[in-house]
Amino acid sequence: MEFNLDETKVLESRMSVDGQSVRRRRVAPDGTRFTTYERIEKPRIVVMKSHGGREDFSREKLKSSIIRSIGKFISDLQVEEIINRVENELLQKSSKVSSHQIGETVLSVLFEMNKVAYIRFASVFNGFETVEDFEDILAKVRGENENCSSL
């Protein structure tokens, strides 16, 4: 099936929940229906690696890291929301960021969204090795919850 996109007709357009992309249902002249996605092209983020190398920011690599750390404890939709928020925060800071800054930003977003996911990610990101490491992070989370409940 080959045709020019100008020859197609848009049946329906929907903005994604995060407002970052548009999904369009289209129909070709032969009646074939298909979907296209339009995503806002954001400025490029360059990740400065600890060994001195550089690479482009990868949403897929971040997604894999989050899922590996947290497991299936949160939904795919929540993972996408986390990635969008992290990417937007990084773009506001600089076009060049370190791997460590990315991890810290993920922690910041998770702390607001889901405390258990925050603890799980922190344990991997910070390389927890002792029970005391977990006790320290639990004290931080509990302290935050106590501050919120006294408002």
N, C-alpha and C positions, 0 to 999 in steps of 0.2 A: 504494500500500500504506500504509494508516494503521491503527495499532493503538497501544495503550497499552503502555509498556515493562513494566508490571506483568503483562501478559498473556503475556510471553515466558518462555521457559525457558532457563536457562544450561546449555550443553552442556559447556563447558570454560573454565577461567580459568587464565591464565598471567601471572606477574610478569615484567616486562621484565628484561633483563640488568642494567641500572643500578638496579633496584629503585624506579624513579620512576613507573612506570605499570603498569596491569593491562589485559591484553587478554582480552576475554570473547567466546567464540563463543556465539551465541544462536539460538534458533529461535522464529519467530512461530507463532501458532495455525494459520495456513494452510500451515505447513511451510517457509516461506521462512527461509533461514539468512543471518545477517549477523554482523559483528564490531563490537564497541564497544571504545573505549579510554577508560580512566579515568586521568587524570594528577593527581598531587598538586598542589593549587593552592598555589603559593609566594607569599610576600610580594612585593609589587611593587618592582622596582628602577627608580629614576629616574636617567637619564643626564644629567649636567650637560655641555652642549656648550661648546666653547671660546668661542663667540660669545655665551654667556650664556643660550641657550635650554635648554629641558628636553624630554626625550621619554622614553617608557617603553622599558625594555630590550627589545630584539627578538632572540630566538634566531635568527630567519631572517636578520636583517641581519648578525649575527655569523657565521653559517654562510657566508653569501655572501662576507664579508670573508676568512674563513679559506680558502675554496676559491679565491678570486681570487688570494690571496697564495701559497698552497702548490700550487695546481693539483690534479690528481688523484693526487698523490704518496702520499696516504694514503686509506684507505677511508672510505666514508660512516659506517660504524660508529665508526671512530676519531674522525671529526669530531664525531659526536654525543657521544662520551665527553669530548672536549675541551670542548664547549659545556656539558655537565652539570657538569664540574669547575670551569670558569670561573664559571658561575652560582652554584654552591654556595659558592665562595670569596668571591665578591662579596657574597652574602647574609650571610656571617659578618662581613664588614667593616662594611657600612652599607647602608641602603636608598637612599642617594644616592651615585653614583659618577661620576667623570669618564670621558670617552672614553679618555683616556690611561691611567687605571687599568685599564680593560678590556683594552687592548692589552698592558700590562705583565703582567696576569694570564694572558693567552693565552701570552705568551712564557715565563712561569714554568712553565706546564703543559707546553708543547711541549719545554722544555729537559729535563724529566724523561722525556717520552715518546719523542721522536724528534728527534735532533740536526739532521738535514738539514732537516726541516720547520721547526725552530726558526730555523735560518739563513735559510731562504727567507722566513719571516714577518718576521723581524727586518729583513731587507733592505728590505722594503716599509714596515713600520711606522716604521722609523727613517730612511727615505729615503736609503739608501746611494747615494752618487754616485761614490765612488772605489774603486780596488782596495784601498787602505789600510783602508777601512771593512770590507771583507770579511776582510782579513787580521786585523784586530782581533778580530772575532767568532770567526774560526777559532781564534785563539790562546786565546780564552776556552774554547771547546769542547774543544780539545786539552788544555788545562790541566786541565779537569775530568776528562777521560778518563784522564790520567796519574795524577791523585789516586786515582781509582777502582781502577786496576790495581795500585797499590802497597799496597792494603789487605790 
